[in-house]
Amino acid sequence: MRLIFAGTPDTALPLLEAVAALEDHEIVGVLTRPDAPRGRSKKLRPSQIAKRAEELSIPVYKPATLKDEAAHQLLDSLHADLAVVVAYGQIIPPPALAQLPKGWINVHYSLLPKWRGAAPVERAIEAGERETGVSIFQIEEGLDTGPIWDKQEVPISPSTDTPQLFEALNVKAAQMIGHVLAKIADGNEAPLPQEGTSSYAKMFNKAAQQVDWQRPAEEVSAKIRAFTPGAWSTHQGTRMKIASPTITAKTLPAGAIQATKKQLFVGTGTEALEIGQVAPAGKSWMSGAAWARGAHLDASSKMEEK
């Protein structure tokens, strides 16, 4: 089939690579979000998908919207059979959905209908789920409501964080996509309606990533892992990122800090957490113990409360 690939962030790169490697299909164009300010310089830079597509000699298109006549003409000009969407960042309007003979499919990182929406990976970890998965479904007008071509599970361990889970989900999705495209090309099967109770994975901002040390250890650990590398707290008024938590048998007052030569502990509403990695504002990641050695801690040291 002639395919369009629609994606923007670096988390979509493994799927672009997987689809591009399929011998029975050709990516005739990549849709990605327009160049955006990135880094400290805030210069306009292309998405990671745009850069990789150009390296693969695939034409790249960056429409600001798919709702206007220019987008309609673009889709017509590509003569594509199907579009594969992975974290594109735009809602596909109904006219565009109807424009391709075999429609649009989405690679979504949850076991639909659980965790429909923009942040399914983070919300699954935050909720303490022990499994999630990959759902590849036919896009329709509803938000992540379309019938499913394939759905497979991926476990979440008590130490899994969001970057690690994305990596596992990318591997699983790359294994699935070829089989799904073959089914669609054959035209002998139909996707199955979603079944079960739905939930919504709301997008989050920086404020939502702040750690509340008053909560139980399991909740605090889940939140830190869910929002890695963006989970944060403050110490002496300075913001710092926090990652790699481990629940211990130690107890400390909520937010209280205790350090040894090799370990950093912070109290929660129940057991204390060992904090494996921190990144003080403007600095690189370091071990919790290394930060503690330079932080001039004393018996009253604590993370500020939310």
Secondary structure in CASP SS format (residue, H / E / C, confidence):
PFRMAT SS
TARGET T0000
AUTHOR 0000-0000-0000
METHOD secondary structure of the structure
MODEL  1
M C 1.00
R E 1.00
L E 1.00
I E 1.00
F E 1.00
A E 1.00
G E 1.00
T C 1.00
P C 1.00
D H 1.00
T H 1.00
A H 1.00
L H 1.00
P H 1.00
L H 1.00
L H 1.00
E H 1.00
A H 1.00
V H 1.00
A H 1.00
A C 1.00
L C 1.00
E C 1.00
D C 1.00
H C 1.00
E E 1.00
I E 1.00
V E 1.00
G E 1.00
V E 1.00
L E 1.00
T C 1.00
R C 1.00
P C 1.00
D C 1.00
A E 1.00
P E 1.00
R E 1.00
G C 1.00
R C 1.00
S C 1.00
K C 1.00
K E 1.00
L E 1.00
R E 1.00
P C 1.00
S C 1.00
Q H 1.00
I H 1.00
A H 1.00
K H 1.00
R H 1.00
A H 1.00
E H 1.00
E H 1.00
L C 1.00
S C 1.00
I C 1.00
P C 1.00
V E 1.00
Y E 1.00
K C 1.00
P C 1.00
A C 1.00
T C 1.00
L C 1.00
K C 1.00
D C 1.00
E H 1.00
A H 1.00
A H 1.00
H H 1.00
Q H 1.00
L H 1.00
L H 1.00
D H 1.00
S H 1.00
L H 1.00
H C 1.00
A C 1.00
D C 1.00
L E 1.00
A E 1.00
V E 1.00
V E 1.00
V E 1.00
A C 1.00
Y C 1.00
G C 1.00
Q C 1.00
I C 1.00
I C 1.00
P C 1.00
P H 1.00
P H 1.00
A H 1.00
L H 1.00
A H 1.00
Q H 1.00
L C 1.00
P C 1.00
K C 1.00
G C 1.00
W E 1.00
I E 1.00
N E 1.00
V E 1.00
H E 1.00
Y C 1.00
S C 1.00
L C 1.00
L C 1.00
P C 1.00
K C 1.00
W C 1.00
R E 1.00
G E 1.00
A C 1.00
A C 1.00
P H 1.00
V H 1.00
E H 1.00
R H 1.00
A H 1.00
I H 1.00
E H 1.00
A C 1.00
G C 1.00
E C 1.00
R C 1.00
E E 1.00
T E 1.00
G E 1.00
V E 1.00
S E 1.00
I E 1.00
F E 1.00
Q E 1.00
I C 1.00
E C 1.00
E C 1.00
G C 1.00
L C 1.00
D C 1.00
T C 1.00
G C 1.00
P C 1.00
I E 1.00
W E 1.00
D E 1.00
K E 1.00
Q E 1.00
E E 1.00
V E 1.00
P E 1.00
I C 1.00
S C 1.00
P C 1.00
S C 1.00
T C 1.00
D C 1.00
T H 1.00
P H 1.00
Q H 1.00
L H 1.00
F H 1.00
E H 1.00
A H 1.00
L H 1.00
N H 1.00
V H 1.00
K H 1.00
A H 1.00
A H 1.00
Q H 1.00
M H 1.00
I H 1.00
G H 1.00
H H 1.00
V H 1.00
L H 1.00
A H 1.00
K H 1.00
I H 1.00
A H 1.00
D H 1.00
G C 1.00
N C 1.00
E C 1.00
A C 1.00
P C 1.00
L E 1.00
P C 1.00
Q C 1.00
E C 1.00
G C 1.00
T C 1.00
S C 1.00
S C 1.00
Y E 1.00
A E 1.00
K C 1.00
M C 1.00
F C 1.00
N C 1.00
K C 1.00
A H 1.00
A H 1.00
Q H 1.00
Q E 1.00
V C 1.00
D C 1.00
W C 1.00
Q C 1.00
R C 1.00
P C 1.00
A H 1.00
E H 1.00
E H 1.00
V H 1.00
S H 1.00
A H 1.00
K H 1.00
I H 1.00
R H 1.00
A H 1.00
F H 1.00
T C 1.00
P C 1.00
G C 1.00
A C 1.00
W E 1.00
S E 1.00
T E 1.00
H E 1.00
Q C 1.00
G C 1.00
T E 1.00
R E 1.00
M E 1.00
K E 1.00
I E 1.00
A E 1.00
S E 1.00
P E 1.00
T E 1.00
I E 1.00
T E 1.00
A E 1.00
K E 1.00
T E 1.00
L C 1.00
P C 1.00
A C 1.00
G C 1.00
A E 1.00
I E 1.00
Q E 1.00
A E 1.00
T C 1.00
K C 1.00
K C 1.00
Q C 1.00
L E 1.00
F E 1.00
V E 1.00
G C 1.00
T C 1.00
G C 1.00
T C 1.00
E E 1.00
A E 1.00
L E 1.00
E E 1.00
I E 1.00
G E 1.00
Q E 1.00
V E 1.00
A E 1.00
P E 1.00
A C 1.00
G C 1.00
K C 1.00
S C 1.00
W C 1.00
M E 1.00
S E 1.00
G H 1.00
A H 1.00
A H 1.00
W H 1.00
A H 1.00
R H 1.00
G H 1.00
A C 1.00
H C 1.00
L C 1.00
D C 1.00
A C 1.00
S C 1.00
S C 1.00
K E 1.00
M C 1.00
E C 1.00
E C 1.00
K C 1.00
END
